Amino acid sequence: MTSTSTSVEPAARATGRAVVRLGLLGLVAIGILGAALELAFERHWQSPVQLIPWVALALLAFALVLLALRDTPRAVTVVRVVALVVLLASAYGVFIHVSVNHGAGAADPTWDTLSPLTQWWYALTKSVGQAPPLAPGMLAQSALLLSLATLTSKTDRP
């Protein structure tokens, strides 16, 4: 290898990291916007529990801006903690949606003839109820993408 090829390689790696980071941050922004629109279309603010995803989106937006503007170890730690909190909120949302659907199944006269496993399967697959169980997964996806973006941070490079 020549000295020029070795000096180009770190620059190319840095450029690649920057492109991946920008792509991940862009996907997070799209995920936040998409989830906010979906929540607004569904008028998802009727009860205090329905405000949880709005808080999670606000946290994601804060973490996204923080990571985009600051590349410090402290900022990366804050972003990772926020991502974990949003992941937990997302899991809670899936649980609540499935539980609501399961409760709606009781309106069906044949509900009690089904096995508990079948009842929960129907609740998970939205065969009963109106709550989309996978919608909270949009929050988890954005949180995971944001976590991946922290791996492109200058603070995590060897």
C-alpha positions as CSV (number, residue, x, y, z in Angstrom):
1,M,0.0,0.0,0.0
2,T,1.1,3.5,-0.7
3,S,1.0,6.3,1.8
4,T,-1.8,8.0,-0.2
5,S,-4.1,4.9,0.0
6,T,-3.7,4.6,3.8
7,S,-4.5,8.3,4.3
8,V,-7.6,7.9,2.1
9,E,-9.0,4.9,3.9
10,P,-9.7,6.6,7.2
11,A,-11.4,9.5,5.3
12,A,-13.5,7.1,3.3
13,R,-14.5,5.3,6.6
14,A,-15.4,8.6,8.2
15,T,-17.5,9.5,5.1
16,G,-19.3,6.2,5.2
17,R,-20.0,6.6,8.9
18,A,-21.4,10.1,8.3
19,V,-23.7,8.8,5.5
20,V,-25.0,5.9,7.7
21,R,-25.5,8.3,10.6
22,L,-27.4,10.7,8.4
23,G,-29.5,7.9,7.0
24,L,-30.4,6.6,10.5
25,L,-31.2,10.0,11.8
26,G,-33.4,10.6,8.7
27,L,-35.3,7.3,9.3
28,V,-35.8,8.3,12.9
29,A,-37.3,11.6,11.8
30,I,-39.6,9.9,9.3
31,G,-40.7,7.4,12.0
32,I,-41.4,10.2,14.4
33,L,-43.4,12.1,11.9
34,G,-45.3,9.0,10.7
35,A,-46.2,8.0,14.2
36,A,-47.3,11.5,15.1
37,L,-49.5,11.7,12.1
38,E,-51.0,8.2,12.8
39,L,-51.7,9.2,16.4
40,A,-53.3,12.5,15.2
41,F,-55.5,10.7,12.6
42,E,-56.7,8.3,15.3
43,R,-57.3,11.2,17.8
44,H,-55.1,9.3,20.3
45,W,-55.5,11.8,23.2
46,Q,-58.8,10.7,24.7
47,S,-57.3,9.6,28.1
48,P,-54.0,10.0,30.0
49,V,-52.8,6.6,28.9
50,Q,-53.2,7.7,25.3
51,L,-50.8,10.5,25.9
52,I,-47.9,8.1,26.6
53,P,-47.0,7.7,22.9
54,W,-47.0,11.5,22.5
55,V,-44.6,11.9,25.4
56,A,-42.5,9.1,23.8
57,L,-42.4,10.9,20.5
58,A,-41.4,14.2,22.2
59,L,-38.6,12.3,23.9
60,L,-37.5,10.8,20.6
61,A,-37.6,14.2,18.9
62,F,-35.5,15.7,21.7
63,A,-33.0,12.8,21.5
64,L,-32.8,13.1,17.7
65,V,-32.0,16.8,17.9
66,L,-29.5,16.2,20.7
67,L,-27.6,13.5,18.8
68,A,-27.7,15.5,15.5
69,L,-26.2,18.6,17.2
70,R,-23.9,17.1,19.9
71,D,-21.5,14.2,19.5
72,T,-20.3,14.0,23.1
73,P,-20.2,11.0,25.4
74,R,-22.8,12.6,27.6
75,A,-25.2,13.2,24.7
76,V,-24.8,9.6,23.5
77,T,-25.6,8.4,27.0
78,V,-28.7,10.5,27.2
79,V,-29.9,9.4,23.8
80,R,-29.4,5.7,24.7
81,V,-31.4,6.2,28.0
82,V,-34.2,7.9,26.1
83,A,-34.2,5.1,23.5
84,L,-34.6,2.6,26.3
85,V,-37.4,4.5,27.9
86,V,-39.2,4.7,24.5
87,L,-38.7,0.9,24.0
88,L,-40.3,0.2,27.3
89,A,-43.2,2.6,26.5
90,S,-43.6,0.8,23.1
91,A,-43.7,-2.6,24.8
92,Y,-46.3,-1.2,27.2
93,G,-48.3,0.1,24.3
94,V,-48.3,-3.4,22.6
95,F,-49.4,-4.9,25.9
96,I,-52.3,-2.4,26.4
97,H,-53.5,-2.7,22.8
98,V,-53.6,-6.5,23.0
99,S,-55.3,-6.4,26.4
100,V,-58.0,-4.0,25.1
101,N,-58.6,-6.3,22.2
102,H,-58.8,-9.3,24.5
103,G,-61.4,-7.5,26.6
104,A,-63.4,-6.6,23.5
105,G,-63.6,-10.3,22.6
106,A,-65.9,-10.9,25.6
107,A,-68.7,-9.2,23.5
108,D,-68.6,-12.3,21.2
109,P,-71.0,-15.0,22.5
110,T,-68.5,-17.7,21.5
111,W,-65.6,-16.1,23.2
112,D,-65.7,-18.4,26.3
113,T,-65.6,-21.5,24.1
114,L,-62.2,-20.5,22.7
115,S,-59.0,-21.6,24.5
116,P,-57.1,-18.9,26.3
117,L,-54.3,-19.2,23.7
118,T,-56.7,-18.7,20.8
119,Q,-58.3,-15.7,22.6
120,W,-54.9,-14.0,23.1
121,W,-53.9,-14.9,19.5
122,Y,-57.1,-13.2,18.2
123,A,-56.4,-10.2,20.4
124,L,-52.8,-10.0,19.1
125,T,-53.8,-10.3,15.5
126,K,-56.7,-7.8,15.9
127,S,-59.3,-10.5,15.0
128,V,-61.2,-9.0,17.9
129,G,-61.1,-5.3,19.1
130,Q,-60.1,-2.2,17.3
131,A,-56.6,-1.4,18.9
132,P,-53.8,-2.0,16.4
133,P,-51.3,-4.1,18.5
134,L,-48.3,-3.4,16.2
135,A,-48.8,0.4,16.0
136,P,-46.7,1.0,19.2
137,G,-44.0,-0.9,17.4
138,M,-43.3,2.3,15.3
139,L,-41.9,3.8,18.5
140,A,-39.7,0.8,19.1
141,Q,-38.4,1.0,15.6
142,S,-37.5,4.6,15.9
143,A,-35.9,4.1,19.3
144,L,-33.8,1.2,17.9
145,L,-32.7,3.2,14.9
146,L,-31.7,6.1,17.2
147,S,-29.7,3.7,19.3
148,L,-27.9,2.4,16.2
149,A,-27.1,6.0,15.2
150,T,-25.2,6.4,18.5
151,L,-22.9,3.7,17.3
152,T,-21.7,6.0,14.5
153,S,-20.7,8.6,17.1
154,K,-17.2,9.8,17.2
155,T,-17.2,8.9,20.9
156,D,-17.6,5.2,20.0
157,R,-14.8,5.0,17.5
158,P,-11.5,3.2,18.2
